[in-house]
Amino acid sequence: DSGVTQTPKHLITATGQRVTLRCSPRSGDLSVYWYQQSLDQGLQFLIHYYNGEERAKGNILERFSAQQFPDLHSELNLSSLELGDSALYFCASSVESGMFGETQYFGPGTRLLVL
Amino acid sequence: GENVEQHPSTLSVQEGDSAVIKCTYSDSASNYFPWYKQELGKRPQLIIDIRSNVGEKKDQRIAVTLNKTAKHFSLHITETQPEDSAVYFCAASTPNTGNQFYFGTGTSLTVIP
Protein backbone atom coordinates (compact mmCIF):
# COMPACT_ATOMS: atom_id res chain seq x y z
CA ASP A 1 0.00 0.00 0.00
CA SER A 2 1.54 3.29 -1.14
CA GLY A 3 -0.65 5.49 1.08
CA VAL A 4 -2.24 7.14 -1.96
CA THR A 5 -5.96 6.50 -2.26
CA GLN A 6 -8.23 6.85 -5.26
CA THR A 7 -11.97 6.59 -5.63
CA PRO A 8 -13.88 5.07 -7.25
CA LYS A 9 -12.05 1.90 -8.25
CA HIS A 10 -14.25 1.32 -11.26
CA LEU A 11 -16.52 3.60 -13.23
CA ILE A 12 -18.78 2.71 -16.11
CA THR A 13 -20.53 5.50 -17.94
CA ALA A 14 -21.85 6.49 -21.34
CA THR A 15 -20.47 8.71 -24.05
CA GLY A 16 -21.14 12.38 -23.50
CA GLN A 17 -21.27 12.07 -19.74
CA ARG A 18 -19.09 13.72 -17.10
CA VAL A 19 -17.24 11.99 -14.25
CA THR A 20 -15.05 13.02 -11.35
CA LEU A 21 -12.13 10.99 -10.09
CA ARG A 22 -10.75 11.63 -6.65
CA CYS A 23 -7.28 11.24 -5.21
CA SER A 24 -5.89 11.66 -1.71
CA PRO A 25 -2.09 11.90 -1.54
CA ARG A 26 0.13 10.32 1.08
CA SER A 27 0.14 12.16 4.37
CA GLY A 28 2.58 15.06 4.10
CA ASP A 29 2.88 14.99 0.30
CA LEU A 30 2.19 18.33 -1.37
CA SER A 31 2.32 17.28 -5.02
CA VAL A 32 -0.28 15.33 -6.95
CA TYR A 33 0.18 14.06 -10.49
CA TRP A 34 -2.40 12.51 -12.78
CA TYR A 35 -1.56 9.90 -15.42
CA GLN A 36 -3.65 8.09 -17.99
CA GLN A 37 -2.79 4.53 -18.94
CA SER A 38 -4.33 3.02 -22.03
CA LEU A 39 -3.27 -0.03 -24.00
CA ASP A 40 -2.00 1.88 -27.01
CA GLN A 41 -0.60 4.98 -25.26
CA GLY A 42 1.14 3.62 -22.20
CA LEU A 43 1.47 5.87 -19.14
CA GLN A 44 0.85 9.47 -20.14
CA PHE A 45 1.30 12.44 -17.85
CA LEU A 46 -1.77 14.66 -17.64
CA ILE A 47 -1.25 17.33 -15.01
CA HIS A 48 0.69 18.21 -11.83
CA TYR A 49 -0.49 20.22 -8.84
CA TYR A 50 1.69 21.42 -6.02
CA ASN A 51 0.14 22.77 -2.83
CA GLY A 52 -3.01 23.82 -4.63
CA GLU A 53 -1.40 25.36 -7.70
CA GLU A 54 -1.07 23.92 -11.17
CA ARG A 55 2.59 23.27 -11.94
CA ALA A 56 2.69 21.50 -15.26
CA LYS A 57 0.40 20.26 -17.97
CA GLY A 58 1.00 17.32 -20.20
CA ASN A 59 -1.20 15.65 -22.75
CA ILE A 60 -4.43 16.70 -21.09
CA LEU A 61 -7.44 17.29 -23.30
CA GLU A 62 -9.46 20.49 -23.01
CA ARG A 63 -12.42 18.34 -21.94
CA PHE A 64 -10.43 17.33 -18.87
CA SER A 65 -9.70 19.55 -15.89
CA ALA A 66 -8.31 19.09 -12.42
CA GLN A 67 -7.87 20.90 -9.16
CA GLN A 68 -6.19 20.43 -5.82
CA PHE A 69 -8.04 21.49 -2.72
CA PRO A 70 -6.75 23.09 0.51
CA ASP A 71 -6.70 19.67 2.19
CA LEU A 72 -4.44 18.57 -0.73
CA HIS A 73 -6.79 16.02 -2.22
CA SER A 74 -7.26 16.34 -5.94
CA GLU A 75 -10.05 15.75 -8.40
CA LEU A 76 -9.83 15.03 -12.10
CA ASN A 77 -12.93 15.96 -14.06
CA LEU A 78 -13.57 14.32 -17.40
CA SER A 79 -16.42 15.68 -19.51
CA SER A 80 -18.06 14.95 -22.86
CA LEU A 81 -16.64 11.49 -22.55
CA GLU A 82 -15.70 9.52 -25.64
CA LEU A 83 -15.03 5.82 -26.13
CA GLY A 84 -11.33 6.57 -26.39
CA ASP A 85 -11.27 7.96 -22.86
CA SER A 86 -11.63 4.45 -21.50
CA ALA A 87 -8.43 3.84 -19.56
CA LEU A 88 -6.85 3.44 -16.17
CA TYR A 89 -6.34 6.79 -14.46
CA PHE A 90 -3.65 6.92 -11.82
CA CYS A 91 -2.74 9.65 -9.46
CA ALA A 92 0.64 9.80 -7.78
CA SER A 93 2.03 11.96 -5.03
CA SER A 94 5.41 13.22 -3.91
CA VAL A 95 6.63 15.27 -1.01
CA GLU A 96 7.74 18.47 -2.69
CA SER A 97 7.44 20.21 -6.00
CA GLY A 98 9.78 17.76 -7.63
CA MET A 99 12.20 20.26 -9.07
CA PHE A 100 15.12 18.05 -8.07
CA GLY A 101 13.67 14.72 -9.02
CA GLU A 102 11.51 12.88 -6.54
CA THR A 103 9.94 9.51 -6.09
CA GLN A 104 6.29 9.43 -6.99
CA TYR A 105 4.00 6.98 -5.21
CA PHE A 106 1.07 5.73 -7.23
CA GLY A 107 -2.47 5.13 -6.12
CA PRO A 108 -4.43 2.00 -7.09
CA GLY A 109 -6.05 3.70 -10.06
CA THR A 110 -9.58 4.23 -11.32
CA ARG A 111 -10.63 2.09 -14.24
CA LEU A 112 -12.96 4.07 -16.49
CA LEU A 113 -15.06 2.37 -19.10
CA VAL A 114 -17.03 4.54 -21.50
CA LEU A 115 -19.77 2.70 -23.38
CA GLY B 1 10.04 17.53 -24.41
CA GLU B 2 11.74 14.42 -23.14
CA ASN B 3 11.39 11.19 -25.11
CA VAL B 4 12.07 7.83 -23.49
CA GLU B 5 12.46 4.67 -25.52
CA GLN B 6 12.43 1.23 -23.92
CA HIS B 7 13.55 -2.15 -25.24
CA PRO B 8 12.63 -4.93 -25.52
CA SER B 9 8.85 -4.79 -25.39
CA THR B 10 8.67 -8.42 -24.31
CA LEU B 11 11.25 -10.61 -22.61
CA SER B 12 11.10 -14.25 -21.59
CA VAL B 13 13.78 -15.82 -19.42
CA GLN B 14 14.23 -19.08 -17.59
CA GLU B 15 14.00 -18.97 -13.83
CA GLY B 16 17.42 -18.22 -12.39
CA ASP B 17 18.66 -16.39 -15.46
CA SER B 18 19.27 -12.66 -15.67
CA ALA B 19 17.07 -10.10 -17.39
CA VAL B 20 18.17 -6.77 -18.80
CA ILE B 21 15.90 -3.94 -19.93
CA LYS B 22 17.30 -0.86 -21.62
CA CYS B 23 16.04 2.70 -21.93
CA THR B 24 17.31 5.75 -23.74
CA TYR B 25 16.33 9.35 -23.14
CA SER B 26 16.69 12.48 -25.21
CA ASP B 27 16.98 15.41 -22.80
CA SER B 28 20.45 15.74 -21.29
CA ALA B 29 18.92 17.81 -18.45
CA SER B 30 17.01 14.77 -17.11
CA ASN B 31 18.33 13.98 -13.68
CA TYR B 32 16.17 11.28 -12.10
CA PHE B 33 15.43 7.83 -13.48
CA PRO B 34 13.01 5.54 -11.64
CA TRP B 35 11.96 2.03 -12.57
CA TYR B 36 8.47 0.78 -11.82
CA LYS B 37 7.03 -2.71 -11.77
CA GLN B 38 3.37 -3.12 -12.62
CA GLU B 39 1.43 -6.32 -12.20
CA LEU B 40 -1.76 -6.79 -14.18
CA GLY B 41 -4.43 -4.36 -13.04
CA LYS B 42 -2.30 -3.02 -10.21
CA ARG B 43 -0.52 0.23 -9.52
CA PRO B 44 3.03 0.89 -10.72
CA GLN B 45 5.41 0.26 -7.82
CA LEU B 46 8.85 1.77 -7.57
CA ILE B 47 11.55 -0.89 -7.49
CA ILE B 48 14.71 1.16 -7.87
CA ASP B 49 15.78 4.62 -8.95
CA ILE B 50 18.97 6.45 -9.81
CA ARG B 51 20.02 10.07 -9.98
CA SER B 52 22.24 11.62 -12.59
CA ASN B 53 25.20 12.01 -10.21
CA VAL B 54 25.42 8.23 -9.74
CA GLY B 55 26.51 5.63 -12.28
CA GLU B 56 25.16 2.49 -10.66
CA LYS B 57 22.87 1.44 -7.86
CA LYS B 58 22.09 -2.00 -6.54
CA ASP B 59 19.40 -3.41 -4.28
CA GLN B 60 19.69 -7.15 -3.72
CA ARG B 61 18.87 -8.82 -7.08
CA ILE B 62 18.09 -5.56 -8.85
CA ALA B 63 20.56 -3.05 -10.22
CA VAL B 64 20.36 0.01 -12.42
CA THR B 65 23.18 1.55 -14.45
CA LEU B 66 23.24 5.01 -15.98
CA ASN B 67 25.42 6.28 -18.81
CA LYS B 68 24.87 10.04 -19.02
CA THR B 69 27.12 10.48 -22.02
CA ALA B 70 25.17 7.99 -24.08
CA LYS B 71 21.89 8.96 -22.41
CA HIS B 72 20.83 5.46 -21.56
CA PHE B 73 20.05 3.50 -18.43
CA SER B 74 19.39 -0.15 -17.83
CA LEU B 75 17.65 -2.40 -15.33
CA HIS B 76 19.34 -5.67 -14.42
CA ILE B 77 17.51 -8.42 -12.56
CA THR B 78 19.61 -11.40 -11.50
CA GLU B 79 18.46 -14.85 -10.37
CA THR B 80 15.00 -14.20 -11.74
CA GLN B 81 11.99 -15.77 -10.04
CA PRO B 82 8.44 -16.36 -11.32
CA GLU B 83 7.20 -13.51 -9.11
CA ASP B 84 9.38 -11.13 -11.12
CA SER B 85 6.95 -11.61 -14.03
CA ALA B 86 5.30 -8.24 -14.64
CA VAL B 87 5.52 -5.16 -16.85
CA TYR B 88 8.47 -2.92 -16.11
CA PHE B 89 8.51 0.78 -16.95
CA CYS B 90 11.44 3.12 -17.00
CA ALA B 91 10.97 6.86 -16.65
CA ALA B 92 12.94 10.07 -16.80
CA SER B 93 12.34 13.33 -15.00
CA THR B 94 13.61 16.73 -16.09
CA PRO B 95 13.86 19.52 -13.50
CA ASN B 96 12.97 22.36 -15.84
CA THR B 97 9.59 20.76 -16.56
CA GLY B 98 8.73 20.00 -12.94
CA ASN B 99 8.78 16.42 -11.80
CA GLN B 100 6.54 14.90 -14.43
CA PHE B 101 7.70 11.49 -15.45
CA TYR B 102 8.20 10.58 -19.08
CA PHE B 103 7.63 6.85 -19.23
CA GLY B 104 8.96 4.26 -21.60
CA THR B 105 6.47 1.99 -23.31
CA GLY B 106 7.06 -0.90 -20.92
CA THR B 107 8.63 -4.36 -21.03
CA SER B 108 6.54 -7.42 -20.32
CA LEU B 109 8.84 -9.84 -18.50
CA THR B 110 7.92 -13.50 -18.21
CA VAL B 111 10.00 -15.77 -16.01
CA ILE B 112 9.50 -19.39 -16.98
CA PRO B 113 9.70 -21.84 -14.05
Interface residues (C-beta under 8 A of the other chain):
Chain A: S2 S31 Y33 Y35 G42 L43 Q44 F45 H48 Y50 R55 A56 G58 F90 S94 S97 G98 M99 F100 G101 E102 T103 Q104 Y105 F106 G107 P108 G109 R111
Chain B: N31 Y32 P34 Y36 G41 K42 R43 P44 Q45 L46 D49 R51 F89 S93 P95 T97 G98 N99 Q100 F101 Y102 F103 G104 T105 G106
